[in-house]
Amino acid sequence: MVSVASAQLRRDARVERRRRRIAEAALALFASQGYTVTSVDDVVTRARVSKSAFYEFFESKEHCFREILELEGGALIQDVLATAATGRDHHERLRLGITRFVSSCFERSDVARLLIVESVGLSPGVEKVRHELQASFADAVGEEVRHATGHDSFYADKDPVVFGRAVVGAVSDAVGFFLTHPGFDADSLAASLCRIFAP
């Protein structure tokens, strides 16, 4: 009985490694070539698996993209929120959140390209995932602004929902620009955004 369970665990581990190889190949190709140019054939060639292995895990190229975006983009946003939560007050939490978002996007430019560049307008399903990820950061920013309105003159007249969306829009647009036009460092970009949104 133990050997049967052990054999199943080994099989499960092999299957998971194959799935991971496919996802990593797809992420690299979607980020470097773009979604529309990348084919399932490109993904399976890079992952060194059969096409049937791809379809064992993903219904389509879009389904693969959506899952990677949800998993990797979700991890990026969770890291940003966890870092922001360590701040002592709303200014520090906003600065930490903005700075971590920018630095995460530069550190994980492959994931950032999916979240900020490649996913835009791709399909309703992909848009839904992208909007949910961005909303989690925007909502956290809005909550900080909501708490600050009563005692911080800078935020006193700001609508928390609009402000949260404005931060996400500005950060996404700035990072998207600099991902496609290299030559600007993450620290300078984050500092500029913090001067605007968390002075």
GROMACS elastic network, one bead per residue, 0.5 to 0.9 nm:
[ bonds ]
;  ai    aj funct       b0    kb
    1     4     6  0.51910   500
    1     5     6  0.64010   500
    1     6     6  0.85934   500
    2     5     6  0.51535   500
    2     6     6  0.60139   500
    2     7     6  0.85380   500
    3     7     6  0.59767   500
    3     8     6  0.85065   500
    4     7     6  0.51089   500
    4     8     6  0.62326   500
    4     9     6  0.86840   500
    5     8     6  0.50698   500
    5     9     6  0.62273   500
    5    10     6  0.87246   500
    6     9     6  0.50962   500
    6    10     6  0.63306   500
    6    11     6  0.86982   500
    7    10     6  0.51164   500
    7    11     6  0.62158   500
    7    12     6  0.86060   500
    8    11     6  0.50048   500
    8    12     6  0.60441   500
    8    13     6  0.85091   500
    9    12     6  0.50389   500
    9    13     6  0.61107   500
    9    14     6  0.86429   500
   10    13     6  0.50487   500
   10    14     6  0.62333   500
   10    15     6  0.86615   500
   11    14     6  0.51098   500
   11    15     6  0.62065   500
   11    16     6  0.86019   500
   12    15     6  0.50943   500
   12    16     6  0.61249   500
   12    17     6  0.85935   500
   13    16     6  0.50722   500
   13    17     6  0.61158   500
   13    18     6  0.86352   500
   14    17     6  0.50868   500
   14    18     6  0.62375   500
   14    19     6  0.86484   500
   15    18     6  0.51456   500
   15    19     6  0.62109   500
   15    20     6  0.85881   500
   16    19     6  0.50184   500
   16    20     6  0.60394   500
   16    21     6  0.85537   500
   17    20     6  0.50151   500
   17    21     6  0.61223   500
   17    22     6  0.86854   500
   18    21     6  0.50694   500
   18    22     6  0.63164   500
   18    23     6  0.86737   500
   18    47     6  0.82292   500
   18    49     6  0.77478   500
   18    53     6  0.80317   500
   19    22     6  0.52094   500
   19    23     6  0.62220   500
   19    24     6  0.86366   500
   19    53     6  0.82028   500
   19    54     6  0.78404   500
   19    56     6  0.88522   500
   19    57     6  0.67551   500
   20    23     6  0.50444   500
   20    24     6  0.60170   500
   20    25     6  0.84799   500
   21    24     6  0.51764   500
   21    25     6  0.60956   500
   21    26     6  0.85323   500
   21    46     6  0.88068   500
   21    47     6  0.55254   500
   21    48     6  0.83144   500
   21    49     6  0.85951   500
   22    25     6  0.51705   500
   22    26     6  0.60946   500
   22    27     6  0.85677   500
   22    43     6  0.67366   500
   22    44     6  0.67519   500
   22    46     6  0.80916   500
   22    47     6  0.52330   500
   22    48     6  0.83233   500
   22    49     6  0.76789   500
   22    53     6  0.86103   500
   22    54     6  0.68633   500
   22    57     6  0.89489   500
   23    26     6  0.50758   500
   23    27     6  0.60444   500
   23    28     6  0.85906   500
   23    43     6  0.85242   500
   23    47     6  0.83756   500
   23    64     6  0.73665   500
   23    65     6  0.86175   500
   23    67     6  0.87838   500
   23    68     6  0.67664   500
   24    27     6  0.51072   500
   24    28     6  0.61777   500
   24    29     6  0.86070   500
   24    47     6  0.78098   500
   24    68     6  0.87208   500
   25    28     6  0.52392   500
   25    29     6  0.61933   500
   25    30     6  0.85452   500
   25    42     6  0.86832   500
   25    43     6  0.57135   500
   25    44     6  0.77695   500
   25    45     6  0.87719   500
   25    46     6  0.58301   500
   25    47     6  0.54328   500
   26    29     6  0.51470   500
   26    30     6  0.58740   500
   26    31     6  0.83413   500
   26    38     6  0.82660   500
   26    40     6  0.84073   500
   26    42     6  0.83308   500
   26    43     6  0.53421   500
   26    44     6  0.84137   500
   26    46     6  0.82895   500
   26    47     6  0.81717   500
   26    61     6  0.88309   500
   26    64     6  0.77094   500
   26    65     6  0.75803   500
   26    68     6  0.83584   500
   27    30     6  0.52336   500
   27    31     6  0.60274   500
   27    32     6  0.84824   500
   27    43     6  0.89772   500
   27    65     6  0.76933   500
   27    68     6  0.69951   500
   27    69     6  0.87459   500
   27   110     6  0.69206   500
   27   111     6  0.74651   500
   27   114     6  0.81032   500
   28    31     6  0.52912   500
   28    32     6  0.60413   500
   28    33     6  0.82963   500
   28   110     6  0.66224   500
   28   111     6  0.89267   500
   29    32     6  0.51081   500
   29    33     6  0.54686   500
   29    34     6  0.67888   500
   29    35     6  0.77478   500
   29    37     6  0.89457   500
   29    38     6  0.63940   500
   29    42     6  0.78869   500
   29    43     6  0.71347   500
   29    46     6  0.86267   500
   30    33     6  0.56325   500
   30    36     6  0.81847   500
   30    37     6  0.81657   500
   30    38     6  0.63002   500
   30    65     6  0.79569   500
   30   110     6  0.81085   500
   30   113     6  0.84263   500
   30   114     6  0.72117   500
   30   118     6  0.76451   500
   31    34     6  0.56110   500
   31    35     6  0.75653   500
   31   109     6  0.79803   500
   31   111     6  0.72840   500
   31   112     6  0.84728   500
   31   113     6  0.57610   500
   31   114     6  0.62590   500
   31   117     6  0.89859   500
   31   118     6  0.76139   500
   32    35     6  0.89367   500
   32   110     6  0.75214   500
   32   113     6  0.86736   500
   33    36     6  0.82135   500
   33    37     6  0.61849   500
   33    38     6  0.63499   500
   34    37     6  0.56559   500
   34    38     6  0.62558   500
   34   113     6  0.88374   500
   34   114     6  0.86165   500
   34   118     6  0.64919   500
   35    38     6  0.53538   500
   35    39     6  0.81027   500
   35    61     6  0.87271   500
   35    62     6  0.86679   500
   35    65     6  0.80791   500
   35   114     6  0.85739   500
   35   118     6  0.63460   500
   35   119     6  0.83207   500
   35   122     6  0.87490   500
   36    39     6  0.76574   500
   36   118     6  0.87819   500
   38    41     6  0.81877   500
   38    42     6  0.62135   500
   38    43     6  0.74136   500
   38    61     6  0.88305   500
   39    42     6  0.51000   500
   39    43     6  0.65279   500
   39    44     6  0.88674   500
   39    61     6  0.74535   500
   40    43     6  0.50317   500
   40    44     6  0.62334   500
   40    45     6  0.84970   500
   40    51     6  0.74447   500
   40    54     6  0.78389   500
   40    60     6  0.81955   500
   40    61     6  0.62465   500
   41    44     6  0.52850   500
   41    45     6  0.60217   500
   41    46     6  0.85569   500
   41    50     6  0.88745   500
   41    51     6  0.70459   500
   42    45     6  0.51994   500
   42    46     6  0.61947   500
   42    47     6  0.85663   500
   43    46     6  0.52658   500
   43    47     6  0.60555   500
   43    48     6  0.83812   500
   43    49     6  0.86800   500
   43    51     6  0.88440   500
   43    54     6  0.83761   500
   44    48     6  0.56901   500
   44    49     6  0.51772   500
   44    50     6  0.60283   500
   44    51     6  0.60295   500
   44    53     6  0.82161   500
   44    54     6  0.67968   500
   45    48     6  0.50417   500
   45    49     6  0.66496   500
   45    50     6  0.78896   500
   45    51     6  0.87488   500
   46    49     6  0.80357   500
   47    50     6  0.87165   500
   49    52     6  0.82443   500
   49    53     6  0.62528   500
   49    54     6  0.74485   500
   50    53     6  0.51624   500
   50    54     6  0.67543   500
   51    54     6  0.51085   500
   51    55     6  0.64921   500
   51    56     6  0.86595   500
   52    55     6  0.50727   500
   52    56     6  0.60572   500
   52    57     6  0.89629   500
   53    57     6  0.69393   500
   53    58     6  0.88346   500
   54    57     6  0.56684   500
   54    58     6  0.60588   500
   54    59     6  0.83569   500
   54    60     6  0.85897   500
   54    64     6  0.89361   500
   55    59     6  0.56986   500
   55    60     6  0.70882   500
   56    59     6  0.77648   500
   57    64     6  0.82274   500
   58    61     6  0.72977   500
   58    62     6  0.86395   500
   58    63     6  0.59592   500
   58    64     6  0.55245   500
   58    67     6  0.87004   500
   59    62     6  0.80940   500
   59    63     6  0.59256   500
   59    64     6  0.74752   500
   60    63     6  0.50703   500
   60    64     6  0.63063   500
   60    65     6  0.86770   500
   61    64     6  0.50978   500
   61    65     6  0.62540   500
   61    66     6  0.86544   500
   62    66     6  0.60265   500
   62    67     6  0.85482   500
   62   122     6  0.87323   500
   62   123     6  0.84288   500
   62   125     6  0.87370   500
   62   126     6  0.78792   500
   63    66     6  0.50576   500
   63    67     6  0.61569   500
   63    68     6  0.86035   500
   63   125     6  0.87472   500
   63   126     6  0.86105   500
   64    67     6  0.52627   500
   64    68     6  0.62216   500
   64    69     6  0.85536   500
   65    68     6  0.52159   500
   65    69     6  0.60350   500
   65    70     6  0.85225   500
   65   114     6  0.83527   500
   65   119     6  0.85801   500
   65   126     6  0.79023   500
   66    69     6  0.50832   500
   66    70     6  0.60643   500
   66    71     6  0.85851   500
   66   119     6  0.86406   500
   66   125     6  0.74100   500
   66   126     6  0.55469   500
   66   129     6  0.71508   500
   66   130     6  0.89167   500
   67    70     6  0.50705   500
   67    71     6  0.60685   500
   67    72     6  0.83633   500
   67   129     6  0.89862   500
   68    71     6  0.51728   500
   68    72     6  0.56786   500
   68    73     6  0.74867   500
   68   111     6  0.86030   500
   68   114     6  0.87565   500
   69    72     6  0.54592   500
   69    73     6  0.50176   500
   69    74     6  0.72873   500
   69   111     6  0.73488   500
   69   114     6  0.65732   500
   69   115     6  0.66003   500
   69   119     6  0.82985   500
   69   126     6  0.81126   500
   69   129     6  0.73832   500
   69   130     6  0.76065   500
   70    73     6  0.54427   500
   70    74     6  0.53888   500
   70    75     6  0.82528   500
   70   126     6  0.89392   500
   70   129     6  0.62524   500
   70   130     6  0.78477   500
   70   133     6  0.77604   500
   71    74     6  0.51651   500
   71    75     6  0.61943   500
   71    76     6  0.87585   500
   72    75     6  0.50808   500
   72    76     6  0.62848   500
   72    77     6  0.87445   500
   72   111     6  0.63954   500
   73    76     6  0.50554   500
   73    77     6  0.62464   500
   73    78     6  0.85759   500
   73   111     6  0.62247   500
   73   112     6  0.74972   500
   73   114     6  0.80159   500
   73   115     6  0.63710   500
   73   130     6  0.82566   500
   73   133     6  0.70255   500
   74    77     6  0.51795   500
   74    78     6  0.60529   500
   74    79     6  0.85487   500
   74   133     6  0.62773   500
   75    78     6  0.50901   500
   75    79     6  0.61448   500
   75    80     6  0.86642   500
   76    79     6  0.52112   500
   76    80     6  0.63813   500
   76    81     6  0.88416   500
   76   101     6  0.78801   500
   76   104     6  0.67342   500
   76   105     6  0.80609   500
   76   108     6  0.82729   500
   76   111     6  0.80041   500
   76   112     6  0.85786   500
   77    81     6  0.62187   500
   77    82     6  0.85850   500
   77   101     6  0.74404   500
   77   104     6  0.87975   500
   77   133     6  0.68219   500
   77   134     6  0.79275   500
   77   136     6  0.76539   500
   77   137     6  0.68241   500
   78    81     6  0.50884   500
   78    82     6  0.60415   500
   78    83     6  0.85170   500
   78   136     6  0.87598   500
   78   137     6  0.86704   500
   79    82     6  0.51306   500
   79    83     6  0.61255   500
   79    84     6  0.85609   500
   79   100     6  0.79615   500
   79   101     6  0.84631   500
   79   104     6  0.83002   500
   80    83     6  0.52393   500
   80    84     6  0.61461   500
   80    85     6  0.86477   500
   80    96     6  0.80476   500
   80    97     6  0.56133   500
   80    98     6  0.79952   500
   80    99     6  0.85605   500
   80   100     6  0.54106   500
   80   101     6  0.55723   500
   80   104     6  0.76474   500
   80   137     6  0.79954   500
   81    84     6  0.50676   500
   81    85     6  0.61211   500
   81    86     6  0.89934   500
   81    96     6  0.89311   500
   81    97     6  0.64124   500
   81   100     6  0.85905   500
   81   101     6  0.87601   500
   81   136     6  0.85707   500
   81   137     6  0.69668   500
   81   140     6  0.75534   500
   82    85     6  0.52006   500
   82    86     6  0.69468   500
   82    97     6  0.85140   500
   83    86     6  0.56239   500
   83    87     6  0.77545   500
   83    93     6  0.80949   500
   83    96     6  0.64810   500
   83    97     6  0.65325   500
   83   100     6  0.69501   500
   84    87     6  0.58511   500
   84    92     6  0.77323   500
   84    94     6  0.66220   500
   84    95     6  0.76229   500
   84    98     6  0.81528   500
   84    99     6  0.89077   500
   84   100     6  0.76569   500
   85    88     6  0.82841   500
   85    93     6  0.60633   500
   85    96     6  0.82711   500
   85    97     6  0.80798   500
   86    92     6  0.85536   500
   86    93     6  0.69022   500
   86    96     6  0.81935   500
   87    90     6  0.73122   500
   87    91     6  0.80403   500
   87    94     6  0.81352   500
   87    95     6  0.85406   500
   87    96     6  0.69289   500
   88    91     6  0.82835   500
   88    92     6  0.62235   500
   88    93     6  0.69212   500
   89    92     6  0.54068   500
   89    93     6  0.60702   500
   89    94     6  0.85835   500
   89   144     6  0.88419   500
   90    93     6  0.50116   500
   90    94     6  0.59732   500
   90    95     6  0.84323   500
   90   144     6  0.55844   500
   90   145     6  0.74709   500
   90   147     6  0.77629   500
   90   148     6  0.67533   500
   90   198     6  0.86876   500
   91    94     6  0.52374   500
   91    95     6  0.61063   500
   91    96     6  0.85009   500
   91   144     6  0.83860   500
   91   148     6  0.87757   500
   91   198     6  0.57622   500
   91   199     6  0.75604   500
   92    95     6  0.50375   500
   92    96     6  0.59135   500
   92    97     6  0.83832   500
   92   198     6  0.80978   500
   93    96     6  0.50876   500
   93    97     6  0.59753   500
   93    98     6  0.85546   500
   93   141     6  0.86788   500
   93   144     6  0.78239   500
   94    97     6  0.50865   500
   94    98     6  0.61225   500
   94    99     6  0.84096   500
   94   140     6  0.89547   500
   94   141     6  0.66577   500
   94   144     6  0.73352   500
   94   145     6  0.88686   500
   94   194     6  0.78825   500
   94   197     6  0.79508   500
   94   198     6  0.62230   500
   95    98     6  0.52648   500
   95    99     6  0.59172   500
   95   100     6  0.83374   500
   95   190     6  0.83351   500
   95   191     6  0.84896   500
   95   193     6  0.87200   500
   95   194     6  0.57340   500
   95   195     6  0.89682   500
   95   197     6  0.82434   500
   95   198     6  0.60618   500
   95   199     6  0.86277   500
   96    99     6  0.51163   500
   96   100     6  0.58327   500
   96   101     6  0.83500   500
   96   194     6  0.89993   500
   97   100     6  0.52030   500
   97   101     6  0.60014   500
   97   102     6  0.86034   500
   97   137     6  0.84089   500
   97   141     6  0.82143   500
   98   101     6  0.51293   500
   98   102     6  0.62536   500
   98   103     6  0.86113   500
   98   167     6  0.81179   500
   98   168     6  0.88306   500
   98   171     6  0.74327   500
   98   190     6  0.64608   500
   98   191     6  0.88479   500
   98   193     6  0.73588   500
   98   194     6  0.68345   500
   98   197     6  0.88561   500
   98   198     6  0.89426   500
   99   102     6  0.52676   500
   99   103     6  0.60899   500
   99   104     6  0.83986   500
   99   186     6  0.81460   500
   99   187     6  0.74762   500
   99   189     6  0.85042   500
   99   191     6  0.74029   500
   99   193     6  0.83631   500
   99   194     6  0.76332   500
  100   103     6  0.50548   500
  100   104     6  0.57152   500
  100   105     6  0.82983   500
  100   190     6  0.82989   500
  101   104     6  0.52041   500
  101   105     6  0.61682   500
  101   106     6  0.87554   500
  101   171     6  0.77905   500
  101   190     6  0.84836   500
  102   105     6  0.51808   500
  102   106     6  0.63995   500
  102   107     6  0.86709   500
  102   171     6  0.70727   500
  102   172     6  0.85669   500
  102   174     6  0.89325   500
  102   175     6  0.66836   500
  102   186     6  0.60873   500
  102   187     6  0.80377   500
  102   189     6  0.74731   500
  102   190     6  0.60242   500
  103   106     6  0.50773   500
  103   107     6  0.59741   500
  103   108     6  0.83512   500
  103   186     6  0.55747   500
  103   187     6  0.73390   500
  103   190     6  0.77565   500
  104   108     6  0.57371   500
  104   109     6  0.77982   500
  104   112     6  0.80048   500
  105   108     6  0.51456   500
  105   109     6  0.52037   500
  105   110     6  0.81830   500
  105   111     6  0.72373   500
  105   113     6  0.81573   500
  105   175     6  0.71152   500
  105   179     6  0.85979   500
  105   186     6  0.85723   500
  106   110     6  0.87225   500
  106   112     6  0.75239   500
  106   175     6  0.79507   500
  106   179     6  0.76632   500
  106   185     6  0.84130   500
  106   186     6  0.65059   500
  107   110     6  0.85846   500
  107   112     6  0.88307   500
  108   111     6  0.54572   500
  108   112     6  0.61822   500
  108   113     6  0.86345   500
  109   113     6  0.58831   500
  109   114     6  0.85472   500
  109   179     6  0.71893   500
  110   113     6  0.52810   500
  110   114     6  0.66009   500
  110   115     6  0.88764   500
  111   114     6  0.51644   500
  111   115     6  0.62145   500
  111   116     6  0.85204   500
  112   116     6  0.56897   500
  112   117     6  0.75227   500
  112   118     6  0.89869   500
  112   172     6  0.89046   500
  112   175     6  0.82044   500
  112   176     6  0.79031   500
  112   179     6  0.83275   500
  113   116     6  0.53196   500
  113   118     6  0.59742   500
  113   119     6  0.81500   500
  113   176     6  0.72144   500
  113   179     6  0.73223   500
  113   180     6  0.87720   500
  114   117     6  0.57348   500
  114   119     6  0.55664   500
  114   120     6  0.85776   500
  115   118     6  0.66963   500
  115   119     6  0.57758   500
  115   120     6  0.78508   500
  115   130     6  0.63591   500
  115   133     6  0.85947   500
  115   134     6  0.88387   500
  115   172     6  0.87343   500
  116   119     6  0.65272   500
  116   120     6  0.68358   500
  116   130     6  0.82999   500
  116   172     6  0.60378   500
  116   173     6  0.76690   500
  116   175     6  0.78749   500
  116   176     6  0.58693   500
  117   120     6  0.59413   500
  117   172     6  0.89109   500
  117   176     6  0.62231   500
  117   179     6  0.88499   500
  117   180     6  0.88206   500
  118   121     6  0.83026   500
  118   122     6  0.73733   500
  119   122     6  0.53970   500
  119   123     6  0.80279   500
  119   126     6  0.62952   500
  119   127     6  0.67197   500
  119   130     6  0.69972   500
  120   123     6  0.81946   500
  120   126     6  0.80720   500
  120   127     6  0.66666   500
  120   130     6  0.79786   500
  121   124     6  0.76017   500
  121   126     6  0.79527   500
  121   127     6  0.64467   500
  122   125     6  0.83216   500
  122   126     6  0.62958   500
  122   127     6  0.68377   500
  123   126     6  0.52756   500
  123   127     6  0.59705   500
  123   128     6  0.85012   500
  124   127     6  0.50075   500
  124   128     6  0.60660   500
  124   129     6  0.88050   500
  125   128     6  0.51847   500
  125   129     6  0.66171   500
  125   130     6  0.88459   500
  126   129     6  0.52272   500
  126   130     6  0.62189   500
  126   131     6  0.85857   500
  127   130     6  0.50215   500
  127   131     6  0.59583   500
  127   132     6  0.84546   500
  128   131     6  0.51970   500
  128   132     6  0.61208   500
  128   133     6  0.86695   500
  129   132     6  0.51414   500
  129   133     6  0.62435   500
  129   134     6  0.86548   500
  130   133     6  0.52470   500
  130   134     6  0.61950   500
  130   135     6  0.84417   500
  131   134     6  0.51241   500
  131   135     6  0.58075   500
  131   136     6  0.86023   500
  132   135     6  0.50005   500
  132   136     6  0.63412   500
  133   136     6  0.54375   500
  133   137     6  0.70392   500
  133   138     6  0.89383   500
  134   137     6  0.54250   500
  134   138     6  0.61705   500
  134   139     6  0.85701   500
  134   165     6  0.83438   500
  134   168     6  0.66439   500
  134   169     6  0.88330   500
  135   139     6  0.57461   500
  135   140     6  0.83709   500
  135   164     6  0.84262   500
  135   165     6  0.76092   500
  135   168     6  0.82089   500
  136   139     6  0.52554   500
  136   140     6  0.63609   500
  136   141     6  0.88279   500
  137   140     6  0.51506   500
  137   141     6  0.63152   500
  137   142     6  0.85976   500
  137   164     6  0.76492   500
  137   165     6  0.86571   500
  137   167     6  0.89785   500
  137   168     6  0.71389   500
  138   141     6  0.51041   500
  138   142     6  0.60436   500
  138   143     6  0.85797   500
  138   161     6  0.75278   500
  138   162     6  0.88164   500
  138   163     6  0.80141   500
  138   165     6  0.52502   500
  138   166     6  0.81050   500
  138   167     6  0.70500   500
  138   168     6  0.59051   500
  139   143     6  0.60890   500
  139   144     6  0.87054   500
  139   160     6  0.83953   500
  139   161     6  0.70938   500
  139   164     6  0.61443   500
  139   165     6  0.80022   500
  140   143     6  0.51169   500
  140   144     6  0.64685   500
  140   145     6  0.88166   500
  140   164     6  0.74596   500
  141   144     6  0.52149   500
  141   145     6  0.63605   500
  141   146     6  0.86530   500
  141   160     6  0.75946   500
  141   161     6  0.83902   500
  141   163     6  0.75481   500
  141   165     6  0.83520   500
  141   167     6  0.77021   500
  141   168     6  0.87487   500
  142   145     6  0.50559   500
  142   146     6  0.60442   500
  142   147     6  0.87006   500
  142   159     6  0.80583   500
  142   161     6  0.53050   500
  142   162     6  0.77552   500
  142   163     6  0.63278   500
  142   165     6  0.80194   500
  143   147     6  0.63459   500
  143   148     6  0.86580   500
  143   160     6  0.67735   500
  143   161     6  0.83389   500
  143   164     6  0.82601   500
  144   147     6  0.52609   500
  144   148     6  0.62467   500
  144   149     6  0.88282   500
  144   160     6  0.79778   500
  145   149     6  0.60996   500
  145   155     6  0.62324   500
  145   156     6  0.84407   500
  145   158     6  0.75221   500
  145   159     6  0.79537   500
  145   160     6  0.53605   500
  145   161     6  0.87282   500
  145   163     6  0.76776   500
  145   164     6  0.80379   500
  146   149     6  0.55584   500
  146   150     6  0.81097   500
  146   155     6  0.82309   500
  146   156     6  0.88128   500
  146   158     6  0.85476   500
  146   159     6  0.79255   500
  146   160     6  0.55311   500
  146   161     6  0.87435   500
  147   150     6  0.69289   500
  147   151     6  0.82735   500
  148   151     6  0.57011   500
  148   152     6  0.54550   500
  148   153     6  0.84427   500
  148   154     6  0.86869   500
  148   155     6  0.61784   500
  148   156     6  0.71691   500
  149   152     6  0.57203   500
  149   153     6  0.71644   500
  149   154     6  0.80047   500
  149   155     6  0.50424   500
  149   157     6  0.71013   500
  149   158     6  0.74065   500
  149   159     6  0.89783   500
  149   160     6  0.86874   500
  150   153     6  0.79597   500
  150   155     6  0.82406   500
  150   156     6  0.62472   500
  151   155     6  0.83752   500
  151   156     6  0.73635   500
  152   155     6  0.56598   500
  152   156     6  0.59964   500
  153   157     6  0.77251   500
  154   157     6  0.74246   500
  154   158     6  0.79584   500
  154   198     6  0.87247   500
  154   199     6  0.82867   500
  155   158     6  0.51593   500
  155   159     6  0.83109   500
  155   160     6  0.85694   500
  156   159     6  0.85875   500
  158   161     6  0.87536   500
  158   162     6  0.78040   500
  158   163     6  0.65701   500
  159   162     6  0.54340   500
  159   163     6  0.59164   500
  159   164     6  0.85296   500
  160   163     6  0.50416   500
  160   164     6  0.59960   500
  160   165     6  0.86044   500
  161   164     6  0.52373   500
  161   165     6  0.63430   500
  161   166     6  0.85781   500
  162   165     6  0.52056   500
  162   166     6  0.60049   500
  162   167     6  0.86629   500
  163   167     6  0.62131   500
  163   168     6  0.87106   500
  163   197     6  0.85574   500
  164   167     6  0.52721   500
  164   168     6  0.64189   500
  164   169     6  0.86417   500
  165   168     6  0.51196   500
  165   169     6  0.59962   500
  165   170     6  0.84977   500
  166   169     6  0.50164   500
  166   170     6  0.59729   500
  166   171     6  0.84187   500
  167   170     6  0.51785   500
  167   171     6  0.59695   500
  167   172     6  0.83020   500
  167   193     6  0.84194   500
  167   197     6  0.70766   500
  168   171     6  0.52328   500
  168   172     6  0.58300   500
  168   173     6  0.83080   500
  169   172     6  0.51816   500
  169   173     6  0.59065   500
  169   174     6  0.83993   500
  170   173     6  0.51866   500
  170   174     6  0.59529   500
  170   175     6  0.83813   500
  170   193     6  0.78637   500
  171   174     6  0.52353   500
  171   175     6  0.59402   500
  171   176     6  0.82728   500
  171   189     6  0.89490   500
  171   190     6  0.84462   500
  171   193     6  0.72941   500
  172   175     6  0.52538   500
  172   176     6  0.58202   500
  172   177     6  0.84486   500
  173   176     6  0.50387   500
  173   177     6  0.60986   500
  173   178     6  0.86688   500
  174   177     6  0.51694   500
  174   178     6  0.62969   500
  174   179     6  0.85803   500
  174   189     6  0.77942   500
  174   193     6  0.88906   500
  175   178     6  0.51529   500
  175   179     6  0.59579   500
  175   180     6  0.85925   500
  175   186     6  0.85555   500
  175   189     6  0.81570   500
  176   179     6  0.51414   500
  176   180     6  0.63620   500
  176   181     6  0.84995   500
  177   180     6  0.53387   500
  177   181     6  0.58979   500
  177   182     6  0.83450   500
  178   182     6  0.53485   500
  178   183     6  0.72172   500
  178   184     6  0.63858   500
  178   185     6  0.85188   500
  179   182     6  0.58109   500
  179   183     6  0.88882   500
  179   184     6  0.89260   500
  181   184     6  0.81329   500
  182   185     6  0.84823   500
  184   187     6  0.87704   500
  184   188     6  0.73708   500
  184   189     6  0.72310   500
  185   188     6  0.57051   500
  185   189     6  0.64462   500
  185   190     6  0.87750   500
  186   189     6  0.51576   500
  186   190     6  0.60012   500
  186   191     6  0.84944   500
  187   190     6  0.51437   500
  187   191     6  0.60396   500
  187   192     6  0.85838   500
  188   191     6  0.51085   500
  188   192     6  0.61732   500
  188   193     6  0.86726   500
  189   192     6  0.52105   500
  189   193     6  0.63035   500
  189   194     6  0.86409   500
  190   193     6  0.51504   500
  190   194     6  0.60594   500
  190   195     6  0.86348   500
  191   194     6  0.50603   500
  191   195     6  0.62343   500
  191   196     6  0.88173   500
  192   195     6  0.52135   500
  192   196     6  0.66266   500
  192   197     6  0.89568   500
  193   196     6  0.51811   500
  193   197     6  0.61850   500
  193   198     6  0.78787   500
  194   197     6  0.51639   500
  194   199     6  0.62044   500
  195   198     6  0.57629   500
  196   199     6  0.62935   500
